[in-house]
Amino acid sequence: MHPLVSGLGQGPVITDGAWGTQLQARGLRPGECPDTWNLKHPDRVESVARAYVDAGSRIILTNTFGASRLQLAHHDQAAYVGPINRAGVEISRRAAAGRALVFASIGPTGRMLVSEETTEDELRRVFEEQTLLLAAAGADALLLETFADLDEARIGITAAKKTGLPVVASFVFDSGPQRDRTMMGATPEQAVETAVNAGADVVGANCGRGIEGFVHLCARLRAASPLPVWIKANAGLPELVDGQAVYRTGPEFFAEKAMEVIAGGATFIGGCCGTSPAFIAAIAARLQRP
């Protein structure tokens, strides 16, 4: 295990919450590339990161989830892969101001190996490019999040490990009758095996479901994993109201269930889609109670 991860102890360590919905609240339009805001509106991006630090996050992410060359190509922004990733780390480091660590976010490429939309060699090059950019910019660790394809995750983890930084591998389990499978059919146990064999320092799950669904999921990850467990749940599943995604779960319920997730073995706890600094503050308040 990387010294930085082992140095965080047995947890719980509070991470941050959603970025996409927070940027939308600051004016991000539907269909607009969030990652380009690192260059267009760095002040608004920094305000998201700083709000999480002020709420109690000890780890914040970067606005780089979709900043791989392949993802940026969907928005005709691939030429800016370097500036966007570098700015993402710089923005979060300014916001952290020494009060939190910065884990750089890396999402799936959006290309499927199974349908031959890409190749393992192309994915390797793309992940190596982004992870090297993020590491060179000063990230404390690298987070591969919301992965459903174990082969893509394996390639991403292997590329990230070459930087020498700690690597977190987080999967999304939102399929199957029990909603305990990735979209590609992988179980938590299979995801753990892939992450461990590829060299990840932390393994976990994010997105896909509300916090109550993570209680059992975290216990399965903990039982299968020799590594610390990372959990970032949604504020429930979104409902469309007048064309807008609305999340019904509130901060207090989320924080209450987060305590159960921590009891089930989570080392790192935070929020995903629909959560906000209020959710992080609620978790921090519960953890501070005697």
C-alpha positions as CSV (number, residue, x, y, z in Angstrom):
1,M,0.0,0.0,0.0
2,H,1.2,3.5,-0.8
3,P,2.6,5.4,2.3
4,L,0.1,8.3,1.7
5,V,-2.8,5.9,1.9
6,S,-1.5,4.0,5.0
7,G,-0.8,7.3,6.6
8,L,-4.4,8.3,6.6
9,G,-5.0,5.6,9.1
10,Q,-8.1,3.4,9.5
11,G,-10.4,6.3,8.7
12,P,-13.0,7.4,8.3
13,V,-11.7,10.0,6.0
14,I,-14.3,12.5,4.6
15,T,-14.0,13.1,0.8
16,D,-16.1,15.6,-1.2
17,G,-19.5,15.4,-2.9
18,A,-20.8,15.9,-6.4
19,W,-19.2,18.2,-8.9
20,G,-21.5,18.0,-11.9
21,T,-24.6,19.1,-10.2
22,Q,-22.7,21.8,-8.3
23,L,-21.3,23.2,-11.6
24,Q,-24.8,23.1,-13.0
25,A,-26.0,25.2,-10.1
26,R,-23.3,27.7,-11.1
27,G,-24.4,27.9,-14.7
28,L,-23.1,24.8,-16.6
29,R,-25.6,24.2,-19.4
30,P,-27.0,20.8,-20.4
31,G,-24.6,19.1,-22.8
32,E,-21.7,21.5,-22.1
33,C,-18.4,20.0,-21.3
34,P,-17.8,20.5,-17.5
35,D,-14.0,20.0,-17.8
36,T,-13.6,23.0,-20.1
37,W,-14.7,25.2,-17.3
38,N,-11.2,24.8,-15.8
39,L,-10.2,27.2,-18.5
40,K,-13.4,29.2,-19.1
41,H,-14.6,29.7,-15.5
42,P,-11.8,28.6,-13.1
43,D,-13.3,30.8,-10.3
44,R,-16.6,28.9,-10.4
45,V,-14.8,25.6,-10.4
46,E,-12.6,26.7,-7.5
47,S,-15.7,27.8,-5.5
48,V,-17.0,24.2,-5.7
49,A,-13.8,22.8,-4.4
50,R,-13.4,25.4,-1.7
51,A,-17.0,24.8,-0.5
52,Y,-16.2,21.2,0.1
53,V,-13.0,22.0,2.1
54,D,-14.9,24.5,4.2
55,A,-17.6,21.8,4.8
56,G,-15.0,19.3,6.2
57,S,-13.6,17.4,3.2
58,R,-10.1,16.1,3.9
59,I,-9.9,14.9,0.3
60,I,-11.2,16.9,-2.7
61,L,-11.3,15.8,-6.4
62,T,-10.5,17.7,-9.6
63,N,-12.8,18.7,-12.4
64,T,-11.2,16.3,-14.8
65,F,-13.6,13.3,-14.8
66,G,-14.2,13.7,-18.6
67,A,-10.8,15.1,-19.5
68,S,-9.3,12.2,-21.3
69,R,-8.4,12.8,-24.9
70,L,-11.2,10.5,-26.0
71,Q,-13.9,12.1,-23.9
72,L,-12.8,15.6,-24.9
73,A,-13.0,14.6,-28.5
74,H,-16.8,14.4,-28.1
75,H,-16.7,18.1,-27.6
76,D,-14.0,18.9,-30.1
77,Q,-11.7,19.8,-27.2
78,A,-9.0,17.1,-27.5
79,A,-6.4,19.7,-28.4
80,Y,-6.8,21.2,-24.9
81,V,-6.2,17.9,-23.0
82,G,-3.0,19.3,-21.4
83,P,-4.2,22.7,-20.3
84,I,-7.6,21.3,-19.0
85,N,-6.0,18.6,-16.8
86,R,-3.2,20.9,-15.5
87,A,-5.7,23.6,-14.6
88,G,-8.0,21.1,-12.9
89,V,-5.3,20.1,-10.4
90,E,-4.1,23.7,-10.0
91,I,-7.6,24.9,-9.2
92,S,-8.2,22.2,-6.5
93,R,-4.8,22.7,-5.0
94,R,-5.6,26.4,-4.6
95,A,-8.9,25.6,-3.0
96,A,-7.4,23.0,-0.7
97,A,-4.8,25.5,0.5
98,G,-3.1,22.8,2.5
99,R,-6.3,21.8,4.4
100,A,-7.1,18.8,2.1
101,L,-5.4,16.4,-0.2
102,V,-6.2,16.5,-4.0
103,F,-7.2,13.3,-5.7
104,A,-7.4,13.7,-9.5
105,S,-10.6,12.3,-11.0
106,I,-10.4,10.1,-14.1
107,G,-13.5,8.7,-15.7
108,P,-14.1,6.0,-18.3
109,T,-13.3,7.0,-21.9
110,G,-16.7,6.4,-23.3
111,R,-15.4,3.8,-25.8
112,M,-16.3,0.2,-25.5
113,L,-13.8,-2.6,-25.9
114,V,-16.5,-5.2,-26.3
115,S,-18.0,-3.5,-29.3
116,E,-14.5,-2.7,-30.8
117,E,-15.0,1.0,-30.5
118,T,-11.4,1.1,-29.2
119,T,-8.5,-1.1,-28.5
120,E,-6.5,-1.9,-25.4
121,D,-3.5,-0.2,-26.9
122,E,-5.5,3.0,-27.5
123,L,-6.9,3.0,-24.0
124,R,-3.4,2.5,-22.6
125,R,-2.1,5.5,-24.4
126,V,-5.1,7.7,-23.4
127,F,-4.9,6.8,-19.7
128,E,-1.1,7.2,-19.6
129,E,-1.4,10.6,-21.2
130,Q,-4.0,11.8,-18.7
131,T,-2.5,10.3,-15.6
132,L,0.9,11.7,-16.4
133,L,-0.6,15.2,-16.9
134,L,-2.4,15.0,-13.6
135,A,0.6,13.7,-11.7
136,A,2.9,16.3,-13.2
137,A,0.5,19.1,-12.2
138,G,0.8,18.1,-8.5
139,A,-2.1,15.7,-7.7
140,D,-1.6,13.8,-4.4
141,A,-3.3,10.7,-5.8
142,L,-5.3,9.4,-8.8
143,L,-8.9,8.3,-8.7
144,L,-10.4,6.1,-11.5
145,E,-14.1,6.4,-10.8
146,T,-17.4,5.2,-12.1
147,F,-15.9,2.2,-14.0
148,A,-18.1,-0.6,-15.2
149,D,-15.8,-2.5,-17.6
150,L,-13.1,-4.4,-15.6
151,D,-10.8,-4.5,-18.6
152,E,-10.9,-0.8,-19.0
153,A,-10.4,-0.3,-15.3
154,R,-7.4,-2.7,-15.3
155,I,-5.8,-0.7,-18.1
156,G,-6.4,2.6,-16.4
157,I,-5.1,1.4,-13.0
158,T,-1.9,0.0,-14.7
159,A,-1.3,3.3,-16.4
160,A,-1.9,5.3,-13.2
161,K,0.5,3.2,-11.2
162,K,3.3,4.2,-13.5
163,T,3.1,7.7,-12.1
164,G,4.1,6.5,-8.6
165,L,1.1,8.1,-7.0
166,P,-1.5,6.2,-4.9
167,V,-4.4,4.9,-7.1
168,V,-8.0,4.5,-6.1
169,A,-10.2,2.3,-8.3
170,S,-14.0,2.9,-7.9
171,F,-16.7,1.0,-9.7
172,V,-20.4,1.7,-10.4
173,F,-22.8,-1.1,-9.4
174,D,-26.2,-0.3,-10.8
175,S,-27.3,-3.4,-12.7
176,G,-28.8,-6.8,-12.1
177,P,-31.9,-7.8,-10.0
178,Q,-30.1,-6.7,-6.8
179,R,-28.3,-3.7,-8.4
180,D,-25.0,-5.3,-7.3
181,R,-23.4,-5.7,-10.8
182,T,-21.7,-3.3,-13.1
183,M,-23.3,-2.6,-16.4
184,M,-20.9,-5.2,-17.8
185,G,-22.1,-7.8,-15.3
186,A,-19.2,-7.8,-12.9
187,T,-19.7,-8.4,-9.2
188,P,-18.1,-6.5,-6.3
189,E,-15.8,-9.4,-5.7
190,Q,-14.7,-9.5,-9.3
191,A,-14.0,-5.8,-9.3
192,V,-11.9,-6.1,-6.1
193,E,-9.9,-9.0,-7.7
194,T,-9.2,-6.8,-10.8
195,A,-8.2,-3.8,-8.8
196,V,-5.9,-5.7,-6.4
197,N,-4.2,-7.6,-9.2
198,A,-3.7,-4.3,-11.2
199,G,-2.0,-2.7,-8.2
200,A,-4.7,-0.3,-6.8
201,D,-4.1,1.0,-3.3
202,V,-7.8,1.6,-2.6
203,V,-10.9,0.0,-4.0
204,G,-14.5,1.2,-3.8
205,A,-17.8,2.1,-5.4
206,N,-19.5,5.3,-6.4
207,C,-22.7,6.6,-8.1
208,G,-25.4,4.3,-9.4
209,R,-27.7,4.3,-6.3
210,G,-28.6,6.1,-3.1
211,I,-26.7,5.8,0.2
212,E,-28.9,3.1,1.6
213,G,-27.8,0.7,-1.1
214,F,-24.2,1.1,-0.2
215,V,-24.5,-0.4,3.3
216,H,-24.6,-4.0,2.0
217,L,-22.3,-3.1,-1.0
218,C,-19.6,-1.7,1.2
219,A,-19.8,-4.8,3.4
220,R,-19.2,-7.0,0.4
221,L,-16.3,-4.9,-0.8
222,R,-14.8,-5.0,2.7
223,A,-15.1,-8.7,2.9
224,A,-13.4,-9.3,-0.5
225,S,-10.8,-6.6,-0.2
226,P,-7.4,-6.4,1.6
227,L,-7.4,-2.7,0.7
228,P,-9.1,0.4,2.2
229,V,-12.6,0.9,0.9
230,W,-13.8,4.1,-0.9
231,I,-17.5,4.9,-1.0
232,K,-19.3,7.9,-2.7
233,A,-23.1,7.4,-3.0
234,N,-25.7,9.4,-4.8
235,A,-28.4,11.5,-3.1
236,G,-30.9,8.9,-4.2
237,L,-31.8,8.3,-7.8
238,P,-32.8,11.4,-9.8
239,E,-36.4,12.2,-10.8
240,L,-37.2,14.4,-13.8
241,V,-39.2,17.4,-12.7
242,D,-39.9,20.0,-15.5
243,G,-36.9,18.6,-17.4
244,Q,-34.6,18.9,-14.4
245,A,-33.0,16.1,-12.4
246,V,-34.2,16.3,-8.8
247,Y,-32.6,14.3,-6.0
248,R,-34.9,13.6,-3.0
249,T,-32.4,12.5,-0.3
250,G,-31.4,15.2,2.2
251,P,-28.2,15.7,4.0
252,E,-29.3,14.4,7.4
253,F,-30.7,11.0,6.1
254,F,-27.5,10.7,3.9
255,A,-25.3,11.3,6.9
256,E,-27.2,8.8,9.1
257,K,-26.8,6.1,6.5
258,A,-23.2,7.1,5.9
259,M,-22.5,6.1,9.6
260,E,-23.8,2.6,8.7
261,V,-21.6,2.5,5.7
262,I,-18.6,3.4,7.8
263,A,-19.5,0.8,10.4
264,G,-19.6,-1.7,7.5
265,G,-16.0,-1.0,6.7
266,A,-15.6,2.2,4.6
267,T,-12.4,4.0,5.1
268,F,-13.2,6.9,2.8
269,I,-16.7,8.4,2.7
270,G,-18.3,11.1,0.5
271,G,-21.0,11.8,-2.0
272,C,-21.7,11.5,-5.7
273,C,-24.5,12.9,-7.9
274,G,-26.9,15.2,-6.2
275,T,-24.9,15.7,-3.0
276,S,-23.5,19.1,-2.0
277,P,-21.3,20.7,0.7
278,A,-24.3,20.4,3.1
279,F,-24.1,16.6,2.8
280,I,-20.4,16.7,3.7
281,A,-21.0,19.0,6.6
282,A,-23.7,16.7,7.9
283,I,-21.3,13.7,7.8
284,A,-18.6,15.8,9.6
285,A,-21.0,16.9,12.3
286,R,-22.0,13.3,13.0
287,L,-18.4,12.1,13.2
288,Q,-17.6,14.9,15.7
289,R,-20.4,13.9,18.1
290,P,-19.2,12.1,21.2
